[in-house]
Amino acid sequence: MQHDILIIGSGFGGQCAAINLLKRGITDFRLLERRDFMGGTWCQNSYPGAAVDVQSPLYSISFEPYQWSQMFVEQAELEEYTNFVIDKYTLRERTVTNCNVEQVRWDEGDRRWVLSTSQGELRARIVINASGPLSTPVIPNFPGRDSFRGVTFHTNAWNHDVSLKGKRVAIIGSGASAAQAIPAIAPECGHLHVFQRTPHWVMPRPDRRFSKVERALLGIKPLHKALRTAIYWELETRVVGFKYSPWALQQFAQKAALRHIEKQIAAPALRAKVTPDYTIGCKRIILSNTLYPALCRDNVSLHTKGSGIAEITPTGIRTTDGQDIELDVIIYSTGYDATDGVISYPVLGKGGRALKDFWAEYPRAYLGTTMPGFPNFFVVTGPNTGIGHTSAIFVIEAQMNYIMKSLDALKQRDKALLEVTPAAEADYTGMIHREMEQTVWKSGGCNSWYQSKSGHVIAMFPGFSFTYRQLANRFKPEHHVFS
Ligand SMILES: Cc1cc2nc3c(=O)[nH]c(=O)nc-3n(C[C@H](O)[C@H](O)[C@H](O)COP(=O)(O)OP(=O)(O)OC[C@H]3O[C@@H](n4cnc5c(N)ncnc54)[C@H](O)[C@@H]3O)c2cc1C
């Protein structure tokens, strides 16, 4: 199989790339998906309680509004929306599922990329990587991890065949997925042990169901757009705190989060356990009205640093303070290979240079998308394109402007290849990390998956999302070499 363009991944990133190509009349492409189903995040993460944490009218493709049932919809509705988009744009017939990309290598003689996949070798002039920033789950190598005789799974691959009713369950991790799963499963577990390494700041979730009339109104495109725009600007104001005013973050957001703890938790010991010691926003803020009440339940125990995991035993977990906790099920909510492993397969560029070597110090890319020495290779949701305060889809759509304008520029010049210059990439990355210095992600006093092992914050864009979009919109030919 040979196509001019191959897109790796079929989540919103892959879908937006494919739709943008179709809108330009380009049909010589395929999406490659390692799973046996399409759709990415919301078709994969079906854990109880899974829901979006950005208001749905904004967490959607800008030109594909939907009649959402509530402000923050649950996973099933996002799966439905994802499939609606896939079908509307006939993407299913343009996708090869069960096709795991294992390596991507530049062939200098052929001036094409060679993709080694679980379905054999494929070639393409242009590769759009949309393999997802949070799609490869990670389970830390706890001592004795494989000795446990009960059931284990990751929240990313929830085992719905296992009933938790009356069982002794542990959930390891307390991030965004755990915060949603804990309240959903606590009532049915016999006992639920929550292992928290670092607490997150939690804010109330301003959710509400839309009435029939409101849903009908959401079906009118300009009204959907008006609501989306209002939400967008409200969320954008948070950047002022994240970047320019830790004082405002502490005075307003952090105080509101402290009031949330006081309102929902009576016991001083539990309050202390869930109160972070870093500035709010340094790690992703969790929105939940149900997490703290779940932690207050009699059948839930919260284990923190003092009684963390020493080892996993055949029958459960031995804690650092010497307790032996007997368990039937261990659920890992331990996150993703998100920072130093931005791409889920090795990439070898010009001269056989590995992307991991170019990224040896930390992942970096011009507009978070292109790297010198890797012609016609575009990374969706690449380094420093993450956004803590608004919809990831907004950024994905902004990246599409840059990618599509790059393809237009090639066509206009009747050239086959485009490559960002080393100087342009270095200038851009320099600007990103200078701007990052003043952000709460750099100075807020926490360790998070936003940072690479080198200490550089490589997940987040240090500014307003509209600034990123402006940069991505203005294609600069002088920053590229065409051949
Ligand atoms: C549980 C969860 C909740 C989230 N909630 C929010 C939220 O509320 N708001 C927000 O803005 N963002 C949220 N995100 C972030 C989310 O990743 C983005 O919003 C968005 O879905 C990313 O889309 P994507 O297409 O880039 O990645 P994904 O949706 O992850 O899709 C990537 C696809 O690539 C495939 N793939 C990966 N590697 C290969 C390979 N080697 N070969 C072939 N196929 C491959 C994967 O199987 C997957 O289908 C959440 C993420 C998770 C995991």
Ligand as a Chemical Component Dictionary entry (heavy atoms), coordinates in Angstrom:
data_LIG
# 
_chem_comp.id                   LIG 
_chem_comp.type                 NON-POLYMER 
_chem_comp.pdbx_formal_charge   0 
_chem_comp.three_letter_code    LIG 
# 
loop_
_chem_comp_atom.comp_id 
_chem_comp_atom.atom_id 
_chem_comp_atom.alt_atom_id 
_chem_comp_atom.type_symbol 
_chem_comp_atom.charge 
_chem_comp_atom.model_Cartn_x 
_chem_comp_atom.model_Cartn_y 
_chem_comp_atom.model_Cartn_z 
_chem_comp_atom.pdbx_ordinal 
LIG C1  C1  C 0 -8.804  10.029 30.318 1  
LIG C2  C2  C 0 -8.468  11.265 29.560 2  
LIG C3  C3  C 0 -9.227  12.400 29.735 3  
LIG C4  C4  C 0 -8.930  13.556 29.032 4  
LIG N1  N1  N 0 -9.706  14.657 29.231 5  
LIG C5  C5  C 0 -9.437  15.773 28.550 6  
LIG C6  C6  C 0 -10.251 16.939 28.719 7  
LIG O1  O1  O 0 -11.192 16.926 29.503 8  
LIG N2  N2  N 0 -9.941  18.051 28.028 9  
LIG C7  C7  C 0 -8.893  18.097 27.153 10 
LIG O2  O2  O 0 -8.664  19.131 26.531 11 
LIG N3  N3  N 0 -8.117  17.009 26.958 12 
LIG C8  C8  C 0 -8.361  15.868 27.630 13 
LIG N4  N4  N 0 -7.571  14.766 27.443 14 
LIG C9  C9  C 0 -6.420  14.839 26.524 15 
LIG C10 C10 C 0 -6.716  14.152 25.188 16 
LIG O3  O3  O 0 -5.598  13.368 24.945 17 
LIG C11 C11 C 0 -6.969  15.162 24.084 18 
LIG O4  O4  O 0 -8.066  15.971 24.432 19 
LIG C12 C12 C 0 -7.288  14.557 22.706 20 
LIG O5  O5  O 0 -8.247  13.555 22.812 21 
LIG C13 C13 C 0 -6.046  14.067 22.018 22 
LIG O6  O6  O 0 -6.388  13.551 20.762 23 
LIG P1  P1  P 0 -5.290  12.801 19.902 24 
LIG O7  O7  O 0 -5.921  12.411 18.634 25 
LIG O8  O8  O 0 -4.071  13.647 19.827 26 
LIG O9  O9  O 0 -4.888  11.547 20.781 27 
LIG P2  P2  P 0 -5.688  10.229 21.136 28 
LIG O10 O10 O 0 -7.118  10.506 21.304 29 
LIG O11 O11 O 0 -4.964  9.601  22.257 30 
LIG O12 O12 O 0 -5.534  9.333  19.833 31 
LIG C14 C14 C 0 -4.298  8.761  19.479 32 
LIG C15 C15 C 0 -4.570  7.503  18.681 33 
LIG O13 O13 O 0 -3.342  7.065  18.119 34 
LIG C16 C16 C 0 -3.283  5.653  18.225 35 
LIG N5  N5  N 0 -1.863  5.271  18.219 36 
LIG C17 C17 C 0 -0.933  5.582  19.149 37 
LIG N6  N6  N 0 0.269   5.052  18.808 38 
LIG C18 C18 C 0 0.079   4.395  17.631 39 
LIG C19 C19 C 0 0.938   3.639  16.802 40 
LIG N7  N7  N 0 2.232   3.457  17.090 41 
LIG N8  N8  N 0 0.424   3.092  15.668 42 
LIG C20 C20 C 0 -0.890  3.276  15.350 43 
LIG N9  N9  N 0 -1.758  3.983  16.122 44 
LIG C21 C21 C 0 -1.276  4.538  17.249 45 
LIG C22 C22 C 0 -3.948  5.373  19.562 46 
LIG O14 O14 O 0 -4.390  4.039  19.643 47 
LIG C23 C23 C 0 -5.099  6.369  19.548 48 
LIG O15 O15 O 0 -6.250  5.848  18.965 49 
LIG C24 C24 C 0 -7.841  13.588 28.133 50 
LIG C25 C25 C 0 -7.053  12.441 27.972 51 
LIG C26 C26 C 0 -7.364  11.295 28.672 52 
LIG C27 C27 C 0 -6.507  10.081 28.481 53 
# 
loop_
_chem_comp_bond.comp_id 
_chem_comp_bond.atom_id_1 
_chem_comp_bond.atom_id_2 
_chem_comp_bond.value_order 
_chem_comp_bond.pdbx_ordinal 
LIG C1  C2  SING 1  
LIG C2  C3  SING 2  
LIG C2  C26 DOUB 3  
LIG C3  C4  DOUB 4  
LIG C4  N1  SING 5  
LIG C4  C24 SING 6  
LIG N1  C5  DOUB 7  
LIG C5  C6  SING 8  
LIG C5  C8  SING 9  
LIG C6  O1  DOUB 10 
LIG C6  N2  SING 11 
LIG N2  C7  SING 12 
LIG C7  O2  DOUB 13 
LIG C7  N3  SING 14 
LIG N3  C8  DOUB 15 
LIG C8  N4  SING 16 
LIG N4  C9  SING 17 
LIG N4  C24 SING 18 
LIG C9  C10 SING 19 
LIG C10 O3  SING 20 
LIG C10 C11 SING 21 
LIG C11 O4  SING 22 
LIG C11 C12 SING 23 
LIG C12 O5  SING 24 
LIG C12 C13 SING 25 
LIG C13 O6  SING 26 
LIG O6  P1  SING 27 
LIG P1  O7  DOUB 28 
LIG P1  O8  SING 29 
LIG P1  O9  SING 30 
LIG O9  P2  SING 31 
LIG P2  O10 DOUB 32 
LIG P2  O11 SING 33 
LIG P2  O12 SING 34 
LIG O12 C14 SING 35 
LIG C14 C15 SING 36 
LIG C15 O13 SING 37 
LIG C15 C23 SING 38 
LIG O13 C16 SING 39 
LIG C16 N5  SING 40 
LIG C16 C22 SING 41 
LIG N5  C17 SING 42 
LIG N5  C21 SING 43 
LIG C17 N6  DOUB 44 
LIG N6  C18 SING 45 
LIG C18 C19 SING 46 
LIG C18 C21 DOUB 47 
LIG C19 N7  SING 48 
LIG C19 N8  DOUB 49 
LIG N8  C20 SING 50 
LIG C20 N9  DOUB 51 
LIG N9  C21 SING 52 
LIG C22 O14 SING 53 
LIG C22 C23 SING 54 
LIG C23 O15 SING 55 
LIG C24 C25 DOUB 56 
LIG C25 C26 SING 57 
LIG C26 C27 SING 58 
# 
